């Protein structure tokens, strides 16, 4: 069976990793202290804030053969927030909601804080 596939009595369900990334991104930007997802240009190290339509570019989803997820988030946080508290909140919310949404286990969530932004 393919990665991301689950067998039921009625047939096989396959979930595309991009769907998981989009859902996880929408959950992440709802968390307090997260300004948005970040895209990093490896050539010059430039970081930019992604629009809501392209949230998946700041997230990497890795799916094992046993349907266990590992997620990487590249985020921009709000100025003045406690990064550890924001990260813990992000991990807990994403883990709970993605597991509920997909029926798969989230094993690991890695957060890369790529920048800080003052919000109005």
Phi and psi in degrees as GROMACS dihedral restraints (atoms count N, CA, C in turn):
[ dihedral_restraints ]
;  ai    aj    ak    al  type     phi  dphi    fc
    3     4     5     6     1   -70.7    20    10
    4     5     6     7     1   159.5    20    10
    6     7     8     9     1   -63.6    20    10
    7     8     9    10     1   140.6    20    10
    9    10    11    12     1    81.3    20    10
   10    11    12    13     1     9.4    20    10
   12    13    14    15     1  -104.6    20    10
   13    14    15    16     1   143.0    20    10
   15    16    17    18     1  -129.8    20    10
   16    17    18    19     1   137.6    20    10
   18    19    20    21     1   -96.8    20    10
   19    20    21    22     1   133.2    20    10
   21    22    23    24     1  -124.2    20    10
   22    23    24    25     1   177.2    20    10
   24    25    26    27     1   -63.3    20    10
   25    26    27    28     1   -29.0    20    10
   27    28    29    30     1   -94.1    20    10
   28    29    30    31     1   -11.4    20    10
   30    31    32    33     1   153.3    20    10
   31    32    33    34     1  -161.9    20    10
   33    34    35    36     1  -109.3    20    10
   34    35    36    37     1   136.1    20    10
   36    37    38    39     1  -110.1    20    10
   37    38    39    40     1   127.7    20    10
   39    40    41    42     1  -119.7    20    10
   40    41    42    43     1   127.6    20    10
   42    43    44    45     1  -108.8    20    10
   43    44    45    46     1   123.4    20    10
   45    46    47    48     1   -72.0    20    10
   46    47    48    49     1   135.3    20    10
   48    49    50    51     1   -57.4    20    10
   49    50    51    52     1   -27.8    20    10
   51    52    53    54     1   -65.0    20    10
   52    53    54    55     1   -33.4    20    10
   54    55    56    57     1   -66.3    20    10
   55    56    57    58     1   -42.6    20    10
   57    58    59    60     1   -63.9    20    10
   58    59    60    61     1   -42.6    20    10
   60    61    62    63     1   -62.7    20    10
   61    62    63    64     1   -42.8    20    10
   63    64    65    66     1   -65.3    20    10
   64    65    66    67     1   -43.2    20    10
   66    67    68    69     1   -65.6    20    10
   67    68    69    70     1   -46.2    20    10
   69    70    71    72     1   -61.2    20    10
   70    71    72    73     1   -38.3    20    10
   72    73    74    75     1   -65.2    20    10
   73    74    75    76     1   -39.6    20    10
   75    76    77    78     1   -68.5    20    10
   76    77    78    79     1   -34.5    20    10
   78    79    80    81     1   -67.5    20    10
   79    80    81    82     1   -42.5    20    10
   81    82    83    84     1   -62.2    20    10
   82    83    84    85     1   -44.9    20    10
   84    85    86    87     1   -71.1    20    10
   85    86    87    88     1   -13.1    20    10
   87    88    89    90     1   -82.0    20    10
   88    89    90    91     1   -14.6    20    10
   90    91    92    93     1   -73.2    20    10
   91    92    93    94     1   142.6    20    10
   93    94    95    96     1   -61.8    20    10
   94    95    96    97     1   134.2    20    10
   96    97    98    99     1    91.9    20    10
   97    98    99   100     1   -11.7    20    10
   99   100   101   102     1   -93.1    20    10
  100   101   102   103     1   118.7    20    10
  102   103   104   105     1   -80.2    20    10
  103   104   105   106     1   -39.5    20    10
  105   106   107   108     1   171.3    20    10
  106   107   108   109     1  -176.7    20    10
  108   109   110   111     1   -84.8    20    10
  109   110   111   112     1   154.1    20    10
  111   112   113   114     1  -118.3    20    10
  112   113   114   115     1   143.7    20    10
  114   115   116   117     1  -112.3    20    10
  115   116   117   118     1   129.7    20    10
  117   118   119   120     1  -108.8    20    10
  118   119   120   121     1   126.3    20    10
  120   121   122   123     1   -86.7    20    10
  121   122   123   124     1   109.7    20    10
  123   124   125   126     1   -65.0    20    10
  124   125   126   127     1   -26.9    20    10
  126   127   128   129     1   -66.1    20    10
  127   128   129   130     1   -47.7    20    10
  129   130   131   132     1  -116.8    20    10
  130   131   132   133     1     3.3    20    10
  132   133   134   135     1    73.8    20    10
  133   134   135   136     1    13.5    20    10
  135   136   137   138     1   -76.2    20    10
  136   137   138   139     1   132.1    20    10
  138   139   140   141     1  -111.0    20    10
  139   140   141   142     1   134.8    20    10
  141   142   143   144     1  -133.1    20    10
  142   143   144   145     1   150.0    20    10
  144   145   146   147     1   -77.8    20    10
  145   146   147   148     1   130.2    20    10
  147   148   149   150     1   -86.9    20    10
  148   149   150   151     1   147.8    20    10
  150   151   152   153     1   -74.1    20    10
  151   152   153   154     1   162.1    20    10
  153   154   155   156     1   -59.5    20    10
  154   155   156   157     1   -27.5    20    10
  156   157   158   159     1   -72.5    20    10
  157   158   159   160     1   -21.2    20    10
  159   160   161   162     1  -119.6    20    10
  160   161   162   163     1    39.8    20    10
  162   163   164   165     1   -62.1    20    10
  163   164   165   166     1   -31.1    20    10
  165   166   167   168     1   -66.3    20    10
  166   167   168   169     1   -19.1    20    10
  168   169   170   171     1   -70.0    20    10
  169   170   171   172     1   -22.1    20    10
  171   172   173   174     1   -94.7    20    10
  172   173   174   175     1     7.7    20    10
  174   175   176   177     1  -131.3    20    10
  175   176   177   178     1   136.3    20    10
  177   178   179   180     1  -116.7    20    10
  178   179   180   181     1   129.5    20    10
  180   181   182   183     1  -112.5    20    10
  181   182   183   184     1   124.3    20    10
  183   184   185   186     1  -116.3    20    10
  184   185   186   187     1   128.9    20    10
  186   187   188   189     1  -117.5    20    10
  187   188   189   190     1   124.1    20    10
  189   190   191   192     1   -83.3    20    10
  190   191   192   193     1   172.4    20    10
  192   193   194   195     1   -65.0    20    10
  193   194   195   196     1   -22.8    20    10
  195   196   197   198     1   -92.9    20    10
  196   197   198   199     1    13.5    20    10
  198   199   200   201     1    61.7    20    10
  199   200   201   202     1    40.7    20    10
  201   202   203   204     1  -104.7    20    10
  202   203   204   205     1   131.0    20    10
  204   205   206   207     1   -96.8    20    10
  205   206   207   208     1   144.1    20    10
  207   208   209   210     1  -127.9    20    10
  208   209   210   211     1   126.4    20    10
  210   211   212   213     1  -118.2    20    10
  211   212   213   214     1   136.6    20    10
  213   214   215   216     1  -115.2    20    10
  214   215   216   217     1   128.8    20    10
  216   217   218   219     1  -115.7    20    10
  217   218   219   220     1   130.8    20    10
  219   220   221   222     1  -109.2    20    10
  220   221   222   223     1   109.6    20    10
  222   223   224   225     1  -123.0    20    10
  223   224   225   226     1   161.1    20    10
  225   226   227   228     1  -116.0    20    10
  226   227   228   229     1   127.6    20    10
  228   229   230   231     1  -103.5    20    10
  229   230   231   232     1   161.2    20    10
  231   232   233   234     1   -75.3    20    10
  232   233   234   235     1   144.7    20    10
  234   235   236   237     1   -64.8    20    10
  235   236   237   238     1   135.3    20    10
  237   238   239   240     1    91.4    20    10
  238   239   240   241     1    -3.0    20    10
  240   241   242   243     1   -89.7    20    10
  241   242   243   244     1   159.3    20    10
  243   244   245   246     1   -81.0    20    10
  244   245   246   247     1   113.9    20    10
  246   247   248   249     1   -62.4    20    10
  247   248   249   250     1   -38.3    20    10
  249   250   251   252     1   -64.2    20    10
  250   251   252   253     1   -43.6    20    10
  252   253   254   255     1   -65.1    20    10
  253   254   255   256     1   -43.3    20    10
  255   256   257   258     1   -63.6    20    10
  256   257   258   259     1   -42.0    20    10
  258   259   260   261     1   -65.0    20    10
  259   260   261   262     1   -44.1    20    10
  261   262   263   264     1   -60.7    20    10
  262   263   264   265     1   -43.3    20    10
  264   265   266   267     1   -61.9    20    10
  265   266   267   268     1   -44.8    20    10
  267   268   269   270     1   -60.7    20    10
  268   269   270   271     1   -47.8    20    10
  270   271   272   273     1   -60.9    20    10
  271   272   273   274     1   -46.5    20    10
  273   274   275   276     1   -65.1    20    10
  274   275   276   277     1   -45.4    20    10
  276   277   278   279     1   -63.7    20    10
  277   278   279   280     1   -46.9    20    10
  279   280   281   282     1   -65.2    20    10
  280   281   282   283     1   -45.3    20    10
  282   283   284   285     1   -57.6    20    10
  283   284   285   286     1   -50.9    20    10
  285   286   287   288     1   -61.6    20    10
  286   287   288   289     1   -50.8    20    10
  288   289   290   291     1   -71.7    20    10
  289   290   291   292     1   -37.6    20    10
  291   292   293   294     1   -69.4    20    10
  292   293   294   295     1   -40.6    20    10
  294   295   296   297     1   -63.4    20    10
  295   296   297   298     1   -40.6    20    10
  297   298   299   300     1   -65.0    20    10
  298   299   300   301     1   -41.2    20    10
  300   301   302   303     1   -70.3    20    10
  301   302   303   304     1   -43.1    20    10
  303   304   305   306     1  -100.4    20    10
  304   305   306   307     1   -24.5    20    10
  306   307   308   309     1    78.1    20    10
  307   308   309   310     1     8.0    20    10
  309   310   311   312     1  -102.9    20    10
  310   311   312   313     1   160.1    20    10
  312   313   314   315     1   -90.0    20    10
  313   314   315   316     1   133.1    20    10
  315   316   317   318     1   -94.9    20    10
  316   317   318   319     1   113.8    20    10
  318   319   320   321     1   -87.8    20    10
  319   320   321   322     1   -40.9    20    10
  321   322   323   324     1  -145.9    20    10
  322   323   324   325     1   139.3    20    10
  324   325   326   327     1  -127.7    20    10
  325   326   327   328     1   119.1    20    10
  327   328   329   330     1  -105.7    20    10
  328   329   330   331     1   131.7    20    10
  330   331   332   333     1  -117.6    20    10
  331   332   333   334     1   126.5    20    10
  333   334   335   336     1  -113.8    20    10
  334   335   336   337     1   110.7    20    10
  336   337   338   339     1   -82.7    20    10
  337   338   339   340     1   111.8    20    10
  339   340   341   342     1   -96.0    20    10
  340   341   342   343     1   -12.3    20    10
  342   343   344   345     1  -177.0    20    10
  343   344   345   346     1   170.9    20    10
  345   346   347   348     1  -126.9    20    10
  346   347   348   349     1   138.7    20    10
  348   349   350   351     1  -136.0    20    10
  349   350   351   352     1   138.1    20    10
  351   352   353   354     1   -80.0    20    10
  352   353   354   355     1   128.3    20    10
  354   355   356   357     1  -105.7    20    10
  355   356   357   358     1   145.8    20    10
